[in-house]
Amino acid sequence: MNPALKALAALLEYPDEDIVAALPEIEAALAGEGELTADDRAAVAGLIRFLGESDLLDAQEAYVELFDRGRAVSLNLFEHVHGEARDRGQAMVDLKKLYATHGLELSANQLPDYLPVFLEFLATRPRDEARGSLGDVAHILASIGAGLGRRASPWQAAFRALLRLAGERHPEKRIAGLDVEDDSTAAALDRVWEADPVTFLGSCAPQRTGPQAIHFHKRAAS
């Protein structure tokens, strides 16, 4: 079990009384993660303070306004590579099967590509495997982090920490170097993202046994 990934998964969930009650435990788990720098931990501590000191209804409203408005900061990973394309459905099926192979069964209302669910799964995997899988989605994590930065959101700190755990040496620079449009405006919400293909677990290749890495591929510019 990787306590830091489990803690970050909790911080990215919809805040409720249980999450708030667990904040000291979450902070302790992140403080014990040697791969995070002091600056990483300080940034996440700001998010923890925000959640702990805010009125719960205000925190919940901020979360919904942030993550449920616009795709740029969506916590559903496949939205960033598939949009609403039909390929997303098969990718979801593949991911759910991967979870089941390792004993993780989702509830009826959980989407397999929801980032906190993905992190909960990686928290159960060996550290090197988890780092590799985070690396596969690092470009998505950086993009979400950049989008959160445009909105001056305290939740950006969680993405900086995730990039560090993916092996990124300078996650804050990678996030700052991205120019991500704020798509939460009414005009932007009317635009439809171009769907990018993704290959997932070699779904077009012959079946292989044993755990497989997660690979997200972006379409080359035409």
Secondary structure as GFF3:
##gff-version 3
##sequence-region A 1 222
A	DSSP	alpha_helix	3	11	.	.	.	ID=ss1
A	DSSP	alpha_helix	17	21	.	.	.	ID=ss2
A	DSSP	alpha_helix	23	31	.	.	.	ID=ss3
A	DSSP	alpha_helix	38	53	.	.	.	ID=ss4
A	DSSP	alpha_helix	56	67	.	.	.	ID=ss5
A	DSSP	three_ten_helix	77	80	.	.	.	ID=ss6
A	DSSP	alpha_helix	87	101	.	.	.	ID=ss7
A	DSSP	alpha_helix	115	122	.	.	.	ID=ss8
A	DSSP	alpha_helix	127	136	.	.	.	ID=ss9
A	DSSP	alpha_helix	138	150	.	.	.	ID=ss10
A	DSSP	alpha_helix	156	165	.	.	.	ID=ss11
A	DSSP	alpha_helix	171	176	.	.	.	ID=ss12
A	DSSP	alpha_helix	186	189	.	.	.	ID=ss13
###
